[in-house]
């Protein structure tokens, strides 16, 4: 009698994980506080507007209840401005006269939550996409396990032999009856050298990053927060420093990333590259790299007398040549520059191609979608290169 080997499948309706009223609002609030650069009042105003349109709350749990929960959980704090000259100020416990005006800001705990969220949004997607998404460097004898296996080669250390996989091969090749383990059965787990990496992330905060109603700074900011969280948690020996560039360039601490805004600035790419290379010169790590997120249009230089040379019309040959010179200098210092170009103008793409050729680096021409995934693929690839 033939055996029925067909398997039956039973489908049931998908039920989303149950969320509390606070959790539902908190998920939206985290996105809003990122878009408003840490401005609590503006984020809450947006949340109220969304509540009116989508009925996020009811009489049992209001926006005011949500705000109180944020305070109780340590995500926000209230600060009172001290003004000794205030006419109607009241005396505080410390004897200071205050204006009585308070403001609410997010706490360090909330800053960490935002960075973790950015990491989940960007890097979490990479992990879920499975094998093949990350570019991998050459592997060989080293000290970081890759999870991949290969056949044994003469000279491989015994400590790298996977006994479990080797015994499986022996059973398959020679049978279970009489145990026999030969060299052909041996399997080695690939490893890679743990190469410490020093990374400088440059973020363009010129006015063009929000020009024509397109928000380019928020995705860039999310990438910076996610990258910082990835490195500090997964690669603690690596270093990441962030700098921003407009008319000038200056470093910013990672904790200030949620508050990053664009300004009424031109784009001094040269100043950003100069600062990045100065910061990397102080690093002892062999592996150094620069990531630059920009709309690709350099329009400003600082002259020796302290004044600015600016030209926002097209691409200025004088400014462009200075950028190429900086790319060549970085190449001489063995510092590759990976440029993430988030504008689509053909003449700007051509500039980035010439810039990349001068540095022998890399360039990705991307819209805002997928920016984070591309940066992480490149980071993983660069840091896994085998040391020679």
JOQUILIN-V497927 format. One record per pair of residues at least 4 apart in sequence whose C-alpha atoms are under 7 Angstrom apart, sorted by the first residue. I is the first residue (numbers start at 1). J is the second residue. D is the distance in Angstrom with one decimal. If there is no record, write none. Layout:
i->I j->J d->D
i->I j->J d->D
This chain:
i->19 j->23 d->5.8
i->19 j->24 d->6.2
i->20 j->24 d->6.4
i->21 j->25 d->6.4
i->21 j->61 d->6.9
i->22 j->26 d->5.8
i->22 j->66 d->6.2
i->23 j->27 d->6.2
i->24 j->28 d->6.9
i->25 j->29 d->6.0
i->26 j->30 d->6.1
i->27 j->31 d->6.9
i->28 j->32 d->6.4
i->29 j->33 d->6.0
i->29 j->43 d->6.9
i->30 j->34 d->6.4
i->30 j->114 d->6.4
i->31 j->35 d->6.4
i->32 j->36 d->6.1
i->32 j->43 d->5.3
i->33 j->37 d->6.1
i->33 j->38 d->5.0
i->33 j->39 d->6.4
i->33 j->40 d->6.5
i->33 j->43 d->5.4
i->34 j->38 d->6.1
i->34 j->258 d->5.9
i->35 j->218 d->6.0
i->36 j->42 d->6.6
i->36 j->43 d->6.2
i->37 j->258 d->5.4
i->37 j->259 d->4.1
i->37 j->260 d->5.8
i->37 j->261 d->6.5
i->38 j->106 d->6.9
i->38 j->258 d->5.8
i->38 j->259 d->5.0
i->39 j->43 d->6.2
i->40 j->44 d->6.2
i->40 j->104 d->6.5
i->40 j->105 d->6.0
i->41 j->45 d->6.2
i->42 j->46 d->6.3
i->43 j->47 d->6.2
i->44 j->48 d->6.1
i->45 j->49 d->6.4
i->46 j->50 d->6.2
i->47 j->51 d->6.0
i->48 j->52 d->6.3
i->49 j->53 d->6.5
i->50 j->54 d->5.8
i->51 j->55 d->4.8
i->51 j->56 d->4.8
i->51 j->57 d->6.5
i->57 j->61 d->5.8
i->57 j->62 d->5.5
i->58 j->62 d->6.1
i->61 j->65 d->6.0
i->62 j->66 d->6.4
i->63 j->67 d->6.3
i->64 j->68 d->6.3
i->65 j->69 d->6.2
i->66 j->70 d->6.2
i->67 j->71 d->6.4
i->68 j->72 d->6.2
i->69 j->73 d->6.0
i->70 j->74 d->6.3
i->70 j->75 d->5.2
i->70 j->76 d->5.9
i->71 j->75 d->6.0
i->71 j->76 d->5.2
i->71 j->77 d->6.2
i->74 j->109 d->7.0
i->75 j->106 d->5.9
i->75 j->107 d->5.4
i->75 j->109 d->5.9
i->75 j->110 d->4.9
i->76 j->104 d->6.6
i->76 j->105 d->5.6
i->76 j->106 d->4.2
i->76 j->107 d->5.2
i->77 j->104 d->5.6
i->77 j->105 d->5.6
i->77 j->106 d->6.2
i->77 j->107 d->6.4
i->78 j->102 d->6.5
i->78 j->103 d->5.7
i->78 j->104 d->4.4
i->78 j->105 d->6.5
i->79 j->102 d->5.4
i->79 j->103 d->5.2
i->79 j->104 d->6.1
i->80 j->100 d->6.6
i->80 j->101 d->5.8
i->80 j->102 d->4.1
i->80 j->103 d->6.3
i->81 j->98 d->6.4
i->81 j->99 d->6.3
i->81 j->100 d->6.9
i->81 j->101 d->5.9
i->81 j->102 d->6.1
i->82 j->97 d->6.5
i->82 j->98 d->4.3
i->82 j->99 d->5.9
i->83 j->97 d->6.2
i->83 j->98 d->4.9
i->83 j->99 d->5.2
i->84 j->96 d->6.6
i->84 j->97 d->4.8
i->84 j->98 d->6.2
i->86 j->98 d->6.9
i->86 j->99 d->5.5
i->89 j->97 d->5.5
i->89 j->98 d->4.9
i->89 j->99 d->4.7
i->89 j->100 d->6.2
i->90 j->97 d->5.3
i->90 j->98 d->5.6
i->91 j->95 d->5.6
i->91 j->96 d->5.5
i->91 j->97 d->4.4
i->91 j->98 d->6.3
i->92 j->96 d->5.3
i->92 j->97 d->6.0
i->92 j->98 d->6.7
i->106 j->110 d->5.9
i->107 j->111 d->6.4
i->108 j->112 d->6.3
i->109 j->113 d->6.4
i->110 j->114 d->6.3
i->111 j->115 d->6.4
i->111 j->255 d->6.7
i->111 j->258 d->6.9
i->112 j->116 d->6.2
i->113 j->117 d->6.1
i->114 j->118 d->6.2
i->115 j->119 d->6.3
i->115 j->225 d->4.9
i->115 j->226 d->5.6
i->115 j->229 d->6.1
i->116 j->120 d->6.2
i->116 j->226 d->6.7
i->116 j->229 d->6.4
i->117 j->121 d->6.1
i->118 j->122 d->6.2
i->118 j->222 d->5.5
i->118 j->225 d->6.2
i->118 j->226 d->4.8
i->119 j->123 d->5.3
i->119 j->124 d->6.7
i->119 j->226 d->4.0
i->119 j->229 d->6.5
i->119 j->230 d->6.7
i->120 j->124 d->4.5
i->121 j->125 d->6.5
i->122 j->126 d->6.9
i->122 j->372 d->5.6
i->122 j->373 d->6.1
i->123 j->127 d->6.5
i->123 j->373 d->6.8
i->124 j->128 d->6.4
i->125 j->129 d->6.3
i->126 j->133 d->6.9
i->126 j->373 d->6.6
i->129 j->133 d->6.7
i->134 j->377 d->5.2
i->134 j->380 d->6.9
i->135 j->377 d->6.1
i->135 j->381 d->5.2
i->136 j->381 d->5.2
i->136 j->384 d->6.7
i->137 j->381 d->5.8
i->137 j->384 d->5.4
i->137 j->385 d->4.6
i->137 j->386 d->6.7
i->138 j->385 d->6.1
i->138 j->386 d->5.9
i->139 j->190 d->6.3
i->139 j->191 d->6.0
i->139 j->192 d->5.2
i->139 j->386 d->6.4
i->140 j->190 d->5.9
i->140 j->191 d->5.6
i->140 j->192 d->5.9
i->141 j->191 d->5.7
i->141 j->192 d->6.3
i->142 j->191 d->5.0
i->142 j->192 d->4.5
i->142 j->193 d->4.3
i->143 j->191 d->5.8
i->143 j->192 d->5.8
i->143 j->193 d->5.3
i->143 j->194 d->6.3
i->144 j->191 d->5.0
i->144 j->192 d->4.9
i->144 j->193 d->5.8
i->144 j->194 d->5.8
i->145 j->190 d->6.3
i->145 j->191 d->4.5
i->145 j->192 d->6.5
i->146 j->190 d->5.9
i->146 j->191 d->5.5
i->146 j->192 d->7.0
i->147 j->189 d->6.7
i->147 j->190 d->7.0
i->148 j->189 d->5.8
i->148 j->190 d->5.6
i->149 j->187 d->6.4
i->149 j->188 d->5.6
i->149 j->189 d->4.5
i->149 j->190 d->5.7
i->150 j->187 d->5.7
i->150 j->188 d->5.4
i->150 j->189 d->6.5
i->150 j->190 d->6.9
i->151 j->186 d->6.3
i->151 j->187 d->4.8
i->151 j->188 d->6.0
i->152 j->156 d->6.8
i->152 j->186 d->5.4
i->152 j->187 d->5.3
i->152 j->188 d->5.5
i->160 j->188 d->5.6
i->160 j->189 d->5.9
i->161 j->186 d->6.9
i->161 j->187 d->5.8
i->161 j->188 d->4.4
i->161 j->189 d->6.4
i->162 j->166 d->6.1
i->162 j->187 d->5.8
i->162 j->188 d->5.5
i->162 j->189 d->6.1
i->163 j->167 d->5.9
i->164 j->168 d->6.4
i->165 j->169 d->6.4
i->165 j->187 d->6.2
i->166 j->170 d->6.3
i->166 j->185 d->5.5
i->166 j->186 d->4.7
i->166 j->187 d->5.2
i->167 j->171 d->6.3
i->168 j->172 d->6.3
i->169 j->173 d->5.9
i->169 j->185 d->5.3
i->170 j->174 d->5.7
i->170 j->180 d->6.4
i->170 j->181 d->5.4
i->170 j->185 d->5.6
i->171 j->175 d->4.8
i->171 j->176 d->5.4
i->174 j->180 d->6.5
i->181 j->185 d->6.3
i->192 j->384 d->6.8
i->192 j->386 d->6.3
i->193 j->386 d->5.8
i->193 j->387 d->6.5
i->195 j->383 d->6.2
i->195 j->384 d->6.8
i->195 j->387 d->6.9
i->196 j->237 d->6.3
i->196 j->238 d->5.2
i->196 j->285 d->6.2
i->196 j->287 d->6.4
i->197 j->238 d->5.0
i->197 j->239 d->6.5
i->197 j->285 d->6.5
i->197 j->287 d->5.0
i->197 j->288 d->5.8
i->197 j->383 d->6.0
i->198 j->238 d->5.9
i->198 j->239 d->4.8
i->198 j->240 d->6.1
i->198 j->285 d->6.5
i->198 j->287 d->6.3
i->198 j->288 d->4.8
i->198 j->289 d->6.4
i->199 j->239 d->6.1
i->199 j->240 d->4.9
i->199 j->241 d->6.5
i->199 j->288 d->5.9
i->199 j->289 d->5.1
i->199 j->290 d->5.7
i->200 j->240 d->5.8
i->200 j->241 d->5.0
i->200 j->242 d->5.8
i->200 j->276 d->6.2
i->200 j->289 d->6.5
i->200 j->290 d->4.9
i->200 j->291 d->6.2
i->201 j->241 d->6.3
i->201 j->242 d->4.8
i->201 j->243 d->6.3
i->201 j->290 d->6.0
i->201 j->291 d->4.8
i->201 j->292 d->6.0
i->202 j->242 d->6.1
i->202 j->243 d->5.1
i->202 j->244 d->5.6
i->202 j->272 d->6.9
i->202 j->291 d->6.0
i->202 j->292 d->4.6
i->202 j->293 d->6.1
i->203 j->243 d->6.4
i->203 j->244 d->4.8
i->203 j->245 d->6.4
i->203 j->292 d->6.1
i->203 j->293 d->5.1
i->203 j->294 d->6.5
i->204 j->244 d->5.9
i->204 j->245 d->5.3
i->204 j->246 d->6.5
i->204 j->293 d->6.2
i->204 j->294 d->5.1
i->205 j->209 d->6.3
i->205 j->244 d->6.3
i->205 j->245 d->5.9
i->205 j->246 d->5.5
i->205 j->261 d->6.8
i->205 j->262 d->4.4
i->205 j->263 d->6.3
i->206 j->246 d->4.9
i->206 j->262 d->5.8
i->206 j->263 d->5.9
i->206 j->264 d->6.6
i->206 j->265 d->4.6
i->206 j->266 d->5.3
i->206 j->267 d->5.5
i->207 j->211 d->6.4
i->207 j->262 d->5.9
i->207 j->263 d->5.6
i->207 j->264 d->5.3
i->207 j->265 d->5.5
i->207 j->266 d->6.8
i->209 j->215 d->6.6
i->209 j->216 d->5.2
i->209 j->217 d->5.9
i->209 j->262 d->7.0
i->209 j->295 d->6.8
i->210 j->214 d->5.3
i->210 j->215 d->4.8
i->210 j->216 d->5.9
i->210 j->217 d->6.9
i->216 j->220 d->6.5
i->216 j->368 d->6.7
i->217 j->221 d->6.0
i->218 j->222 d->6.1
i->219 j->223 d->6.2
i->219 j->368 d->6.5
i->220 j->224 d->6.3
i->220 j->293 d->6.9
i->221 j->225 d->6.3
i->221 j->257 d->6.6
i->222 j->226 d->6.0
i->223 j->227 d->5.9
i->223 j->372 d->5.3
i->224 j->228 d->6.1
i->225 j->229 d->6.2
i->225 j->257 d->6.5
i->226 j->230 d->6.1
i->227 j->231 d->6.2
i->228 j->232 d->6.1
i->228 j->240 d->6.6
i->229 j->233 d->6.0
i->230 j->234 d->5.6
i->231 j->235 d->4.7
i->231 j->236 d->6.0
i->231 j->238 d->6.5
i->232 j->236 d->4.8
i->242 j->251 d->5.8
i->242 j->252 d->5.9
i->242 j->253 d->7.0
i->242 j->254 d->7.0
i->243 j->249 d->6.8
i->243 j->250 d->5.5
i->243 j->251 d->4.0
i->243 j->252 d->5.6
i->244 j->249 d->5.6
i->244 j->250 d->5.8
i->244 j->251 d->6.3
i->245 j->249 d->4.1
i->245 j->250 d->6.6
i->245 j->267 d->6.8
i->245 j->268 d->6.3
i->245 j->269 d->6.9
i->245 j->272 d->5.5
i->246 j->265 d->5.0
i->246 j->266 d->5.5
i->246 j->267 d->4.8
i->246 j->268 d->5.6
i->247 j->265 d->5.4
i->247 j->266 d->5.3
i->247 j->267 d->5.8
i->247 j->268 d->5.2
i->247 j->300 d->6.4
i->248 j->268 d->6.0
i->248 j->271 d->5.9
i->249 j->271 d->5.6
i->249 j->272 d->5.1
i->249 j->275 d->6.9
i->252 j->256 d->6.7
i->256 j->260 d->6.8
i->266 j->299 d->5.9
i->266 j->300 d->5.9
i->267 j->297 d->6.9
i->267 j->298 d->5.0
i->267 j->299 d->5.1
i->267 j->300 d->5.5
i->268 j->272 d->6.7
i->268 j->298 d->5.9
i->268 j->299 d->6.3
i->268 j->300 d->4.7
i->268 j->301 d->5.6
i->269 j->273 d->6.3
i->269 j->298 d->5.6
i->269 j->323 d->6.9
i->270 j->274 d->6.1
i->270 j->301 d->7.0
i->270 j->322 d->6.8
i->270 j->323 d->5.6
i->270 j->326 d->6.7
i->271 j->275 d->6.2
i->272 j->276 d->6.1
i->273 j->277 d->6.1
i->273 j->326 d->6.7
i->274 j->278 d->6.2
i->275 j->279 d->6.2
i->276 j->280 d->6.3
i->277 j->281 d->6.0
i->278 j->282 d->7.0
i->280 j->288 d->6.9
i->288 j->335 d->5.6
i->289 j->335 d->5.2
i->289 j->336 d->5.2
i->289 j->337 d->6.1
i->290 j->336 d->6.3
i->290 j->337 d->4.7
i->290 j->338 d->6.2
i->291 j->337 d->5.9
i->291 j->338 d->4.9
i->291 j->339 d->6.0
i->292 j->338 d->6.2
i->292 j->339 d->4.8
i->292 j->340 d->6.0
i->293 j->339 d->6.2
i->293 j->340 d->4.9
i->293 j->341 d->6.3
i->294 j->340 d->6.4
i->294 j->341 d->5.5
i->294 j->342 d->6.3
i->295 j->341 d->5.5
i->295 j->342 d->5.1
i->295 j->343 d->5.1
i->296 j->341 d->5.9
i->296 j->348 d->5.9
i->296 j->352 d->6.8
i->297 j->348 d->6.4
i->298 j->319 d->6.9
i->299 j->310 d->5.7
i->299 j->311 d->5.2
i->299 j->312 d->5.3
i->299 j->319 d->6.9
i->300 j->308 d->6.7
i->300 j->309 d->5.6
i->300 j->310 d->4.4
i->300 j->311 d->6.5
i->300 j->319 d->6.9
i->301 j->308 d->5.7
i->301 j->309 d->5.1
i->301 j->310 d->6.5
i->301 j->319 d->6.8
i->302 j->306 d->6.2
i->302 j->307 d->5.9
i->302 j->308 d->4.5
i->302 j->309 d->6.2
i->303 j->307 d->5.4
i->303 j->308 d->5.8
i->303 j->309 d->6.7
i->311 j->316 d->6.5
i->315 j->320 d->6.9
i->316 j->320 d->6.0
i->317 j->321 d->6.0
i->318 j->322 d->6.5
i->319 j->323 d->6.5
i->320 j->324 d->6.4
i->321 j->325 d->6.2
i->322 j->326 d->6.4
i->323 j->327 d->6.3
i->324 j->328 d->6.3
i->324 j->355 d->5.5
i->324 j->358 d->6.2
i->325 j->329 d->6.2
i->326 j->330 d->6.3
i->327 j->331 d->6.3
i->327 j->355 d->6.4
i->327 j->358 d->5.7
i->327 j->359 d->4.7
i->328 j->332 d->6.4
i->328 j->358 d->5.4
i->328 j->359 d->5.2
i->329 j->333 d->6.5
i->330 j->334 d->6.3
i->330 j->335 d->5.1
i->330 j->336 d->6.8
i->330 j->359 d->6.6
i->331 j->335 d->5.5
i->331 j->336 d->6.3
i->331 j->359 d->5.0
i->331 j->360 d->6.9
i->336 j->359 d->6.6
i->336 j->360 d->7.0
i->336 j->361 d->4.9
i->337 j->359 d->6.8
i->337 j->361 d->5.1
i->337 j->362 d->6.5
i->338 j->361 d->5.8
i->338 j->362 d->4.7
i->338 j->363 d->5.5
i->339 j->362 d->6.3
i->339 j->363 d->4.7
i->339 j->364 d->6.2
i->340 j->363 d->6.0
i->340 j->364 d->5.0
i->340 j->365 d->6.2
i->340 j->366 d->6.8
i->341 j->364 d->6.1
i->341 j->365 d->4.9
i->341 j->366 d->6.0
i->342 j->365 d->6.4
i->342 j->366 d->5.2
i->342 j->367 d->5.0
i->342 j->368 d->6.3
i->343 j->367 d->6.6
i->345 j->349 d->6.3
i->346 j->350 d->6.3
i->347 j->351 d->6.4
i->348 j->352 d->6.3
i->349 j->353 d->6.2
i->350 j->354 d->6.4
i->351 j->355 d->6.1
i->352 j->356 d->6.0
i->353 j->357 d->6.2
i->354 j->358 d->6.3
i->355 j->359 d->6.5
i->356 j->360 d->5.7
i->356 j->361 d->5.2
i->356 j->362 d->5.9
i->356 j->363 d->6.4
i->357 j->361 d->6.8
i->366 j->371 d->6.6
i->367 j->371 d->7.0
i->370 j->374 d->6.3
i->371 j->375 d->6.4
i->372 j->376 d->6.2
i->373 j->377 d->6.2
i->374 j->378 d->6.3
i->375 j->379 d->6.1
i->376 j->380 d->6.0
i->377 j->381 d->6.2
i->378 j->382 d->6.0
i->379 j->383 d->6.2
i->380 j->384 d->6.2
i->381 j->385 d->6.7
